[in-house]
Amino acid sequence: MDWLLTRETVITLAILAAVLSVASSVLQVKQVISVARAKQLNVAGYALMGVSMLLFIIIGYRSPV
């Protein structure tokens, strides 16, 4: 479970969140996906970003002073 609280995991989640959010916008503009599907992808991206931020905070509290 320690792998979840690593810097690499937090960075990977943040990058995946950004990719999902950008992909949802690009695919919607190109009319590859519907507005509803783009919104779902965007919400998923924001959820991953939230998890990444939460893990970042937890890691900060666990570090020795």
C-alpha positions, 0 to 999 in steps of 0.5 A, spaced: 500 500 500 506 504 500 506 505 493 500 509 493 503 514 497 509 515 492 511 521 488 510 517 482 503 515 483 501 522 485 504 525 478 501 519 474 494 521 477 495 528 475 497 527 468 492 522 467 487 527 470 489 532 465 489 527 459 482 525 460 480 533 461 483 535 455 481 529 451 474 530 453 474 537 450 478 535 443 473 529 442 467 533 443 469 539 439 471 534 433 464 531 434 467 524 436 463 523 442 457 526 445 456 532 450 454 527 455 460 523 454 465 528 454 462 531 461 463 524 463 470 524 461 471 531 464 468 529 471 473 522 471 478 527 470 476 532 475 475 526 480 482 523 479 485 530 480 482 530 486 485 523 488 491 526 486 491 532 491 488 528 497 494 523 496 499 529 496 496 532 502 496 525 506 504 525 503 505 531 506 502 530 513 506 523 513 513 526 512 517 527 518 518 534 520 
